[in-house]
């Protein structure tokens, strides 16, 4: 597979959203000759993205439509598959819709890539795919396994990246907390809940790294050992930025309240990036973990991998660091 610098064309499903725009900005700065084809069903996001990136191509379509996907994908070197239904409560309420997009749509992408002789496909996954307890996580775990299976069907390389919450991304809780802070009442599900966090730049660099993986890393899932923090710290960090007040001042203010409403259906208290079962199939390279498909043995042992959970991360994000990450994301 060619190095990232040799790539000329990228086909990205769901590419008109937050991640797609950050990928296009990164490539514009580092590999300006790369051309994207953005494939999604959101014409409003297409218009916004086209305004910032007029050099790229935008195609309306749905990954559920296999013929449309195959036709639009023709002639591309790399596919990044980011299209998904990802809101946990909605996926719980409408599981058939989540299956149609996240599983059937992913299979359409895989088959179309093989038919079009694409060099590499990169699937965007989530920590919720690890020991999944909700429909969204279950569909993304199946997507991971579909891509790992598809890697053996042809010369097309399939890889995945699995990560946590990208700060300020579409659907992120941080903008919601900032709006609530303006109203003087933070609404928190479970203050003890912990989550993994990373910046958009972190996510982009993971994807760029996978693009140049050698043959021995085919079908692996790249997982970085991310930092984490609790939900109440996130809520107060967002409120501090929005109000200009310190947490102590907010806690002491009679005009500011925090309402605890309890967890929603399908939500874990703590997320996992790597489970005990998966650890046996995982190679650890510094802060990166490569999860191999069943039947392939990594070079490291069980003791070298370990499970990785958001309440026991390598690094705990404190409020000041988190505020800096949020401000960076909004630049």
C-alpha positions as YAML, in Angstrom:
chain: A
units: angstrom
residues:
- id: 1
  name: UNK
  ca: [0.00, 0.00, 0.00]
- id: 2
  name: UNK
  ca: [1.25, 3.48, -0.85]
- id: 3
  name: UNK
  ca: [2.27, 5.97, 1.81]
- id: 4
  name: UNK
  ca: [-0.14, 8.78, 2.73]
- id: 5
  name: UNK
  ca: [1.84, 11.19, 0.57]
- id: 6
  name: UNK
  ca: [1.12, 9.04, -2.50]
- id: 7
  name: UNK
  ca: [-2.66, 9.09, -2.10]
- id: 8
  name: UNK
  ca: [-4.51, 11.16, -4.68]
- id: 9
  name: UNK
  ca: [-8.20, 10.36, -4.10]
- id: 10
  name: UNK
  ca: [-10.29, 9.61, -1.01]
- id: 11
  name: UNK
  ca: [-13.95, 8.58, -0.96]
- id: 12
  name: UNK
  ca: [-15.54, 9.38, 2.39]
- id: 13
  name: UNK
  ca: [-18.98, 8.29, 3.49]
- id: 14
  name: UNK
  ca: [-20.57, 10.69, 5.94]
- id: 15
  name: UNK
  ca: [-17.78, 13.08, 5.02]
- id: 16
  name: UNK
  ca: [-19.68, 16.36, 5.19]
- id: 17
  name: UNK
  ca: [-19.75, 16.39, 8.98]
- id: 18
  name: UNK
  ca: [-17.31, 17.31, 11.73]
- id: 19
  name: UNK
  ca: [-14.72, 14.60, 11.09]
- id: 20
  name: UNK
  ca: [-14.80, 15.04, 7.32]
- id: 21
  name: UNK
  ca: [-14.15, 18.76, 7.54]
- id: 22
  name: UNK
  ca: [-11.19, 18.25, 9.86]
- id: 23
  name: UNK
  ca: [-9.76, 15.58, 7.56]
- id: 24
  name: UNK
  ca: [-10.08, 17.88, 4.55]
- id: 25
  name: UNK
  ca: [-8.37, 20.70, 6.46]
- id: 26
  name: UNK
  ca: [-5.51, 18.41, 7.48]
- id: 27
  name: UNK
  ca: [-4.98, 17.14, 3.95]
- id: 28
  name: UNK
  ca: [-5.18, 20.68, 2.55]
- id: 29
  name: UNK
  ca: [-2.33, 21.67, 4.88]
- id: 30
  name: UNK
  ca: [-0.20, 18.53, 4.50]
- id: 31
  name: UNK
  ca: [-1.14, 16.89, 1.19]
- id: 32
  name: UNK
  ca: [-2.94, 19.56, -0.87]
- id: 33
  name: UNK
  ca: [-3.10, 17.45, -4.03]
- id: 34
  name: UNK
  ca: [-5.45, 14.91, -2.45]
- id: 35
  name: UNK
  ca: [-9.03, 15.17, -3.68]
- id: 36
  name: UNK
  ca: [-12.02, 14.03, -1.64]
- id: 37
  name: UNK
  ca: [-15.36, 12.75, -2.80]
- id: 38
  name: UNK
  ca: [-17.84, 13.33, 0.01]
- id: 39
  name: UNK
  ca: [-20.75, 10.90, -0.04]
- id: 40
  name: UNK
  ca: [-23.66, 11.54, 2.33]
- id: 41
  name: UNK
  ca: [-27.37, 12.19, 2.39]
- id: 42
  name: UNK
  ca: [-27.22, 15.58, 4.14]
- id: 43
  name: UNK
  ca: [-27.52, 18.28, 1.47]
- id: 44
  name: UNK
  ca: [-27.31, 21.05, 4.07]
- id: 45
  name: UNK
  ca: [-23.91, 19.87, 5.29]
- id: 46
  name: UNK
  ca: [-22.81, 19.51, 1.66]
- id: 47
  name: UNK
  ca: [-23.52, 23.18, 1.06]
- id: 48
  name: UNK
  ca: [-21.52, 24.23, 4.13]
- id: 49
  name: UNK
  ca: [-18.57, 21.96, 3.28]
- id: 50
  name: UNK
  ca: [-18.56, 23.00, -0.38]
- id: 51
  name: UNK
  ca: [-18.25, 26.64, 0.67]
- id: 52
  name: UNK
  ca: [-15.02, 25.91, 2.59]
- id: 53
  name: UNK
  ca: [-13.68, 23.20, 0.26]
- id: 54
  name: UNK
  ca: [-14.86, 23.95, -3.29]
- id: 55
  name: UNK
  ca: [-12.06, 21.83, -4.77]
- id: 56
  name: UNK
  ca: [-13.70, 18.59, -3.65]
- id: 57
  name: UNK
  ca: [-16.64, 16.61, -5.05]
- id: 58
  name: UNK
  ca: [-19.94, 16.19, -3.20]
- id: 59
  name: UNK
  ca: [-22.37, 13.39, -4.02]
- id: 60
  name: UNK
  ca: [-25.77, 12.95, -2.40]
- id: 61
  name: UNK
  ca: [-26.42, 9.34, -1.55]
- id: 62
  name: UNK
  ca: [-27.10, 6.79, 1.16]
- id: 63
  name: UNK
  ca: [-24.88, 3.86, 2.12]
- id: 64
  name: UNK
  ca: [-28.05, 1.76, 2.22]
- id: 65
  name: UNK
  ca: [-28.18, 2.04, -1.59]
- id: 66
  name: UNK
  ca: [-25.56, -0.45, -2.78]
- id: 67
  name: UNK
  ca: [-25.76, 0.51, -6.46]
- id: 68
  name: UNK
  ca: [-25.33, 4.20, -5.65]
- id: 69
  name: UNK
  ca: [-22.35, 3.49, -3.39]
- id: 70
  name: UNK
  ca: [-20.61, 1.32, -5.97]
- id: 71
  name: UNK
  ca: [-21.09, 3.84, -8.77]
- id: 72
  name: UNK
  ca: [-19.96, 6.84, -6.70]
- id: 73
  name: UNK
  ca: [-16.90, 5.03, -5.34]
- id: 74
  name: UNK
  ca: [-15.42, 4.12, -8.73]
- id: 75
  name: UNK
  ca: [-11.90, 5.39, -9.37]
- id: 76
  name: UNK
  ca: [-10.84, 6.10, -5.77]
- id: 77
  name: UNK
  ca: [-7.75, 4.80, -3.99]
- id: 78
  name: UNK
  ca: [-8.88, 5.04, -0.37]
- id: 79
  name: UNK
  ca: [-12.27, 4.81, 1.32]
- id: 80
  name: UNK
  ca: [-13.01, 6.25, 4.76]
- id: 81
  name: UNK
  ca: [-16.30, 4.93, 6.08]
- id: 82
  name: UNK
  ca: [-17.73, 7.32, 8.68]
- id: 83
  name: UNK
  ca: [-21.45, 7.25, 7.81]
- id: 84
  name: UNK
  ca: [-23.50, 5.94, 10.73]
- id: 85
  name: UNK
  ca: [-26.48, 6.47, 12.94]
- id: 86
  name: UNK
  ca: [-24.74, 7.20, 16.23]
- id: 87
  name: UNK
  ca: [-27.16, 8.68, 18.76]
- id: 88
  name: UNK
  ca: [-27.55, 6.00, 21.41]
- id: 89
  name: UNK
  ca: [-31.19, 6.75, 22.45]
- id: 90
  name: UNK
  ca: [-32.40, 6.90, 18.84]
- id: 91
  name: UNK
  ca: [-30.65, 3.64, 17.98]
- id: 92
  name: UNK
  ca: [-32.31, 2.07, 21.02]
- id: 93
  name: UNK
  ca: [-35.72, 3.31, 19.87]
- id: 94
  name: UNK
  ca: [-35.25, 2.41, 16.19]
- id: 95
  name: UNK
  ca: [-32.89, -0.58, 16.02]
- id: 96
  name: UNK
  ca: [-33.98, -1.58, 12.53]
- id: 97
  name: UNK
  ca: [-32.81, 1.80, 11.23]
- id: 98
  name: UNK
  ca: [-29.46, 1.43, 13.00]
- id: 99
  name: UNK
  ca: [-29.00, -2.01, 11.48]
- id: 100
  name: UNK
  ca: [-29.89, -0.78, 7.98]
- id: 101
  name: UNK
  ca: [-27.28, 1.98, 8.07]
- id: 102
  name: UNK
  ca: [-24.54, 0.74, 10.39]
- id: 103
  name: UNK
  ca: [-24.49, -2.92, 9.35]
- id: 104
  name: UNK
  ca: [-26.11, -3.26, 5.93]
- id: 105
  name: UNK
  ca: [-24.62, 0.06, 4.79]
- id: 106
  name: UNK
  ca: [-21.16, -0.99, 5.96]
- id: 107
  name: UNK
  ca: [-21.45, -4.24, 4.04]
- id: 108
  name: UNK
  ca: [-22.41, -2.26, 0.93]
- id: 109
  name: UNK
  ca: [-19.29, -0.12, 1.37]
- id: 110
  name: UNK
  ca: [-17.06, -3.18, 1.77]
- id: 111
  name: UNK
  ca: [-18.41, -4.97, -1.29]
- id: 112
  name: UNK
  ca: [-18.30, -1.80, -3.41]
- id: 113
  name: UNK
  ca: [-14.68, -1.20, -2.42]
- id: 114
  name: UNK
  ca: [-13.70, -4.70, -3.50]
- id: 115
  name: UNK
  ca: [-15.58, -4.41, -6.80]
- id: 116
  name: UNK
  ca: [-13.87, -1.07, -7.47]
- id: 117
  name: UNK
  ca: [-10.39, -2.41, -6.58]
- id: 118
  name: UNK
  ca: [-9.91, 0.22, -3.86]
- id: 119
  name: UNK
  ca: [-6.48, -0.02, -2.21]
- id: 120
  name: UNK
  ca: [-7.61, 0.47, 1.39]
- id: 121
  name: UNK
  ca: [-10.79, 0.92, 3.39]
- id: 122
  name: UNK
  ca: [-10.74, 2.53, 6.85]
- id: 123
  name: UNK
  ca: [-13.75, 2.11, 9.10]
- id: 124
  name: UNK
  ca: [-14.47, 4.63, 11.86]
- id: 125
  name: UNK
  ca: [-15.54, 2.83, 15.02]
- id: 126
  name: UNK
  ca: [-16.19, 3.74, 18.64]
- id: 127
  name: UNK
  ca: [-15.41, 2.66, 22.18]
- id: 128
  name: UNK
  ca: [-19.07, 1.67, 22.42]
- id: 129
  name: UNK
  ca: [-18.25, -1.29, 20.15]
- id: 130
  name: UNK
  ca: [-16.18, -2.79, 22.98]
- id: 131
  name: UNK
  ca: [-18.32, -5.10, 25.14]
- id: 132
  name: UNK
  ca: [-21.39, -3.36, 23.68]
- id: 133
  name: UNK
  ca: [-24.46, -2.85, 25.84]
- id: 134
  name: UNK
  ca: [-26.57, -0.81, 23.42]
- id: 135
  name: UNK
  ca: [-27.79, -1.13, 19.85]
- id: 136
  name: UNK
  ca: [-25.38, 1.50, 18.53]
- id: 137
  name: UNK
  ca: [-22.37, -0.26, 20.02]
- id: 138
  name: UNK
  ca: [-23.59, -3.64, 18.83]
- id: 139
  name: UNK
  ca: [-23.98, -2.43, 15.24]
- id: 140
  name: UNK
  ca: [-20.52, -0.86, 15.27]
- id: 141
  name: UNK
  ca: [-18.96, -4.05, 16.64]
- id: 142
  name: UNK
  ca: [-20.55, -5.99, 13.80]
- id: 143
  name: UNK
  ca: [-19.20, -3.37, 11.38]
- id: 144
  name: UNK
  ca: [-15.72, -3.99, 12.79]
- id: 145
  name: UNK
  ca: [-16.01, -7.72, 12.26]
- id: 146
  name: UNK
  ca: [-17.50, -7.27, 8.77]
- id: 147
  name: UNK
  ca: [-14.48, -5.23, 7.72]
- id: 148
  name: UNK
  ca: [-12.06, -7.70, 9.27]
- id: 149
  name: UNK
  ca: [-13.76, -10.52, 7.37]
- id: 150
  name: UNK
  ca: [-13.82, -8.50, 4.13]
- id: 151
  name: UNK
  ca: [-10.05, -8.06, 4.33]
- id: 152
  name: UNK
  ca: [-9.68, -11.69, 3.34]
- id: 153
  name: UNK
  ca: [-11.89, -11.45, 0.26]
- id: 154
  name: UNK
  ca: [-9.50, -9.62, -2.09]
- id: 155
  name: UNK
  ca: [-6.36, -7.50, -2.33]
- id: 156
  name: UNK
  ca: [-8.17, -4.54, -0.74]
- id: 157
  name: UNK
  ca: [-6.80, -3.72, 2.73]
- id: 158
  name: UNK
  ca: [-9.37, -3.16, 5.50]
- id: 159
  name: UNK
  ca: [-8.49, -1.43, 8.77]
- id: 160
  name: UNK
  ca: [-10.39, 0.34, 11.50]
- id: 161
  name: UNK
  ca: [-9.84, 2.99, 14.15]
- id: 162
  name: UNK
  ca: [-11.67, 2.78, 17.47]
- id: 163
  name: UNK
  ca: [-11.78, 5.83, 19.74]
- id: 164
  name: UNK
  ca: [-13.91, 7.73, 22.25]
- id: 165
  name: UNK
  ca: [-15.61, 11.12, 22.27]
- id: 166
  name: UNK
  ca: [-14.19, 13.77, 19.97]
- id: 167
  name: UNK
  ca: [-14.41, 17.17, 21.64]
- id: 168
  name: UNK
  ca: [-16.91, 19.54, 19.96]
- id: 169
  name: UNK
  ca: [-17.97, 16.95, 17.38]
- id: 170
  name: UNK
  ca: [-21.53, 16.70, 16.10]
- id: 171
  name: UNK
  ca: [-23.72, 15.45, 18.92]
- id: 172
  name: UNK
  ca: [-21.07, 16.12, 21.57]
- id: 173
  name: UNK
  ca: [-22.39, 16.86, 25.04]
- id: 174
  name: UNK
  ca: [-20.08, 19.88, 25.44]
- id: 175
  name: UNK
  ca: [-22.12, 22.35, 23.30]
- id: 176
  name: UNK
  ca: [-25.20, 21.15, 25.17]
- id: 177
  name: UNK
  ca: [-23.56, 21.87, 28.53]
- id: 178
  name: UNK
  ca: [-22.53, 25.34, 27.32]
- id: 179
  name: UNK
  ca: [-26.10, 26.14, 26.31]
- id: 180
  name: UNK
  ca: [-27.39, 24.86, 29.65]
- id: 181
  name: UNK
  ca: [-24.83, 27.01, 31.46]
- id: 182
  name: UNK
  ca: [-26.25, 30.07, 29.73]
- id: 183
  name: UNK
  ca: [-29.64, 29.10, 31.16]
- id: 184
  name: UNK
  ca: [-28.16, 28.59, 34.64]
- id: 185
  name: UNK
  ca: [-28.88, 24.86, 35.01]
- id: 186
  name: UNK
  ca: [-26.59, 21.98, 34.07]
- id: 187
  name: UNK
  ca: [-28.45, 18.72, 33.45]
- id: 188
  name: UNK
  ca: [-26.19, 15.74, 34.16]
- id: 189
  name: UNK
  ca: [-27.19, 12.10, 33.77]
- id: 190
  name: UNK
  ca: [-24.66, 10.49, 36.13]
- id: 191
  name: UNK
  ca: [-21.86, 12.62, 37.62]
- id: 192
  name: UNK
  ca: [-19.70, 9.52, 38.19]
- id: 193
  name: UNK
  ca: [-19.89, 8.48, 34.55]
- id: 194
  name: UNK
  ca: [-16.50, 8.55, 32.80]
- id: 195
  name: UNK
  ca: [-15.66, 8.88, 29.13]
- id: 196
  name: UNK
  ca: [-12.61, 8.87, 26.86]
- id: 197
  name: UNK
  ca: [-11.86, 12.19, 25.13]
- id: 198
  name: UNK
  ca: [-9.68, 13.21, 22.22]
- id: 199
  name: UNK
  ca: [-9.35, 16.19, 19.90]
- id: 200
  name: UNK
  ca: [-10.27, 16.25, 16.23]
- id: 201
  name: UNK
  ca: [-6.55, 16.43, 15.45]
- id: 202
  name: UNK
  ca: [-5.98, 13.24, 17.45]
- id: 203
  name: UNK
  ca: [-8.68, 11.46, 15.42]
- id: 204
  name: UNK
  ca: [-7.34, 12.74, 12.09]
- id: 205
  name: UNK
  ca: [-3.79, 11.62, 12.91]
- id: 206
  name: UNK
  ca: [-5.02, 8.15, 13.82]
- id: 207
  name: UNK
  ca: [-6.74, 7.85, 10.43]
- id: 208
  name: UNK
  ca: [-3.71, 9.22, 8.57]
- id: 209
  name: UNK
  ca: [-1.48, 6.75, 10.39]
- id: 210
  name: UNK
  ca: [-3.66, 3.80, 9.40]
- id: 211
  name: UNK
  ca: [-3.50, 4.85, 5.74]
- id: 212
  name: UNK
  ca: [0.15, 3.76, 5.61]
- id: 213
  name: UNK
  ca: [-0.12, 0.56, 7.67]
- id: 214
  name: UNK
  ca: [2.02, -2.26, 6.22]
- id: 215
  name: UNK
  ca: [0.59, -5.58, 5.05]
- id: 216
  name: UNK
  ca: [1.20, -7.29, 8.40]
- id: 217
  name: UNK
  ca: [-1.32, -4.92, 10.02]
- id: 218
  name: UNK
  ca: [-4.16, -5.73, 7.62]
- id: 219
  name: UNK
  ca: [-7.57, -6.21, 9.27]
- id: 220
  name: UNK
  ca: [-6.42, -4.72, 12.58]
- id: 221
  name: UNK
  ca: [-8.29, -2.19, 14.68]
- id: 222
  name: UNK
  ca: [-6.09, 0.70, 15.81]
- id: 223
  name: UNK
  ca: [-6.82, 1.81, 19.38]
- id: 224
  name: UNK
  ca: [-4.92, 4.59, 21.15]
- id: 225
  name: UNK
  ca: [-4.66, 4.66, 24.94]
- id: 226
  name: UNK
  ca: [-6.76, 7.80, 25.40]
- id: 227
  name: UNK
  ca: [-7.18, 10.11, 28.37]
- id: 228
  name: UNK
  ca: [-10.49, 10.24, 30.24]
- id: 229
  name: UNK
  ca: [-12.45, 12.21, 32.79]
- id: 230
  name: UNK
  ca: [-15.80, 12.18, 34.58]
- id: 231
  name: UNK
  ca: [-18.97, 13.77, 33.25]
- id: 232
  name: UNK
  ca: [-19.29, 16.33, 36.04]
- id: 233
  name: UNK
  ca: [-15.81, 17.69, 35.28]
- id: 234
  name: UNK
  ca: [-16.84, 18.02, 31.62]
- id: 235
  name: UNK
  ca: [-20.05, 19.83, 32.56]
- id: 236
  name: UNK
  ca: [-18.31, 22.33, 34.84]
- id: 237
  name: UNK
  ca: [-15.46, 22.93, 32.37]
- id: 238
  name: UNK
  ca: [-18.01, 23.83, 29.69]
- id: 239
  name: UNK
  ca: [-19.88, 26.04, 32.15]
- id: 240
  name: UNK
  ca: [-16.70, 27.84, 33.25]
- id: 241
  name: UNK
  ca: [-15.85, 28.67, 29.64]
- id: 242
  name: UNK
  ca: [-19.37, 29.87, 28.93]
- id: 243
  name: UNK
  ca: [-19.88, 31.98, 32.05]
- id: 244
  name: UNK
  ca: [-16.34, 33.09, 32.89]
- id: 245
  name: UNK
  ca: [-16.91, 31.92, 36.46]
- id: 246
  name: UNK
  ca: [-14.89, 29.33, 38.38]
- id: 247
  name: UNK
  ca: [-16.39, 26.03, 39.45]
- id: 248
  name: UNK
  ca: [-16.30, 27.15, 43.07]
- id: 249
  name: UNK
  ca: [-18.21, 30.32, 42.19]
- id: 250
  name: UNK
  ca: [-20.77, 28.35, 40.18]
- id: 251
  name: UNK
  ca: [-21.26, 25.84, 43.00]
- id: 252
  name: UNK
  ca: [-21.79, 28.71, 45.45]
- id: 253
  name: UNK
  ca: [-24.15, 30.71, 43.25]
- id: 254
  name: UNK
  ca: [-27.86, 30.70, 44.08]
- id: 255
  name: UNK
  ca: [-28.53, 31.44, 40.41]
- id: 256
  name: UNK
  ca: [-26.82, 28.29, 39.15]
- id: 257
  name: UNK
  ca: [-27.97, 24.71, 39.66]
- id: 258
  name: UNK
  ca: [-26.98, 21.18, 38.66]
- id: 259
  name: UNK
  ca: [-29.76, 18.67, 38.08]
- id: 260
  name: UNK
  ca: [-28.92, 14.94, 38.21]
- id: 261
  name: UNK
  ca: [-31.39, 12.97, 36.09]
- id: 262
  name: UNK
  ca: [-29.84, 9.48, 35.99]
- id: 263
  name: UNK
  ca: [-28.42, 7.45, 33.13]
- id: 264
  name: UNK
  ca: [-30.31, 6.87, 29.89]
- id: 265
  name: UNK
  ca: [-31.12, 3.48, 28.43]
- id: 266
  name: UNK
  ca: [-28.13, 1.74, 26.89]
- id: 267
  name: UNK
  ca: [-25.50, 3.93, 28.55]
- id: 268
  name: UNK
  ca: [-22.56, 2.46, 30.47]
- id: 269
  name: UNK
  ca: [-21.16, 4.15, 33.55]
- id: 270
  name: UNK
  ca: [-17.65, 3.55, 32.19]
- id: 271
  name: UNK
  ca: [-16.59, 2.89, 28.59]
- id: 272
  name: UNK
  ca: [-14.00, 0.38, 27.43]
- id: 273
  name: UNK
  ca: [-11.52, 0.65, 24.59]
- id: 274
  name: UNK
  ca: [-10.27, -2.90, 25.04]
- id: 275
  name: UNK
  ca: [-11.97, -5.85, 26.75]
- id: 276
  name: UNK
  ca: [-10.29, -8.81, 28.51]
- id: 277
  name: UNK
  ca: [-11.19, -11.11, 25.60]
- id: 278
  name: UNK
  ca: [-9.87, -8.64, 23.03]
- id: 279
  name: UNK
  ca: [-6.65, -8.12, 24.97]
- id: 280
  name: UNK
  ca: [-5.63, -11.67, 24.08]
- id: 281
  name: UNK
  ca: [-5.77, -10.65, 20.40]
- id: 282
  name: UNK
  ca: [-3.97, -7.34, 20.86]
- id: 283
  name: UNK
  ca: [-0.47, -6.15, 20.14]
- id: 284
  name: UNK
  ca: [0.71, -3.12, 22.09]
- id: 285
  name: UNK
  ca: [3.12, -0.66, 20.48]
- id: 286
  name: UNK
  ca: [3.85, 2.22, 22.88]
- id: 287
  name: UNK
  ca: [0.46, 3.92, 23.42]
- id: 288
  name: UNK
  ca: [-1.12, 2.23, 20.41]
- id: 289
  name: UNK
  ca: [-2.95, -1.09, 20.56]
- id: 290
  name: UNK
  ca: [-3.62, -3.18, 17.45]
- id: 291
  name: UNK
  ca: [-6.55, -5.55, 17.82]
- id: 292
  name: UNK
  ca: [-6.18, -8.50, 15.43]
- id: 293
  name: UNK
  ca: [-9.09, -10.51, 14.01]
- id: 294
  name: UNK
  ca: [-9.82, -14.01, 15.35]
- id: 295
  name: UNK
  ca: [-7.36, -16.58, 14.11]
- id: 296
  name: UNK
  ca: [-4.36, -14.26, 13.99]
- id: 297
  name: UNK
  ca: [-1.90, -14.21, 16.87]
- id: 298
  name: UNK
  ca: [-0.22, -10.93, 17.86]
- id: 299
  name: UNK
  ca: [3.46, -10.86, 18.75]
- id: 300
  name: UNK
  ca: [2.85, -9.65, 22.32]
- id: 301
  name: UNK
  ca: [1.38, -11.63, 25.18]
- id: 302
  name: UNK
  ca: [-1.71, -11.12, 27.33]
- id: 303
  name: UNK
  ca: [0.33, -9.27, 29.99]
- id: 304
  name: UNK
  ca: [1.52, -6.71, 27.44]
- id: 305
  name: UNK
  ca: [-1.95, -5.57, 26.42]
- id: 306
  name: UNK
  ca: [-4.33, -5.26, 29.41]
- id: 307
  name: UNK
  ca: [-7.90, -4.07, 29.33]
- id: 308
  name: UNK
  ca: [-8.42, -0.32, 29.03]
- id: 309
  name: UNK
  ca: [-11.37, 1.35, 30.75]
- id: 310
  name: UNK
  ca: [-12.34, 5.01, 31.13]
- id: 311
  name: UNK
  ca: [-12.29, 4.95, 34.95]
- id: 312
  name: UNK
  ca: [-8.65, 3.72, 34.98]
- id: 313
  name: UNK
  ca: [-6.94, 5.52, 32.08]
- id: 314
  name: UNK
  ca: [-3.24, 6.22, 31.71]
- id: 315
  name: UNK
  ca: [-4.04, 9.93, 32.04]
- id: 316
  name: UNK
  ca: [-6.88, 11.66, 33.86]
- id: 317
  name: UNK
  ca: [-7.95, 14.97, 32.31]
- id: 318
  name: UNK
  ca: [-8.32, 17.77, 34.84]
- id: 319
  name: UNK
  ca: [-10.51, 20.82, 34.31]
- id: 320
  name: UNK
  ca: [-7.86, 23.27, 33.06]
- id: 321
  name: UNK
  ca: [-6.53, 20.82, 30.48]
- id: 322
  name: UNK
  ca: [-10.04, 20.01, 29.32]
- id: 323
  name: UNK
  ca: [-10.89, 23.69, 28.91]
- id: 324
  name: UNK
  ca: [-7.81, 24.12, 26.76]
- id: 325
  name: UNK
  ca: [-8.89, 21.19, 24.59]
- id: 326
  name: UNK
  ca: [-12.36, 22.69, 24.18]
- id: 327
  name: UNK
  ca: [-10.99, 26.11, 23.25]
- id: 328
  name: UNK
  ca: [-8.61, 24.53, 20.73]
- id: 329
  name: UNK
  ca: [-11.52, 22.66, 19.14]
- id: 330
  name: UNK
  ca: [-13.47, 25.90, 18.70]
- id: 331
  name: UNK
  ca: [-10.65, 27.76, 16.94]
...
